[in-house]
Amino acid sequence: MQIDKEQLIQLITDKTELDMQQVGEQLNELIAAIREAADKGQSYEIEGFGTFKMVDKKLRFSPSPSLKTEINHKYAGMQPIELIGAFKDTRDIAAEEEQESTPEPKESEEINKY
């Protein structure tokens, strides 16, 4: 999933009590600090998040071990459960409804065809 700067600002605003302008200013300061470190050939680490550094003239991000675990193994250790019959194919449902709404003629009844 990719998001742009405005979407990131909106997500942060939704999760905090800061307004969009405050979040935008703080994000711009963070981006400036990362660029400054990169221009000096240094890495920029955000504890618990990851490290930004220049590699082959491109800015690269390496997630921290805790972020990597959160992203890749969020559900590790949870036991799977089987949902037998919990989901039905909508085609099956439509076919069942059609059969229920169309009564079958009795053997003794005559079917009129026009």
Buried (B, 14 or more C-beta within 10 A) or exposed (E): EEEEEEEEBBEBBEEEEBEEEBBBEEBEEEEEEBEEBBEEEEBBBBEEEBBBBBEEEEEEEBBBEEBEEEEEEEEEEEEEEEEEEEEEEEEEEEEEEEEEEEEEEEEEEEEEEE
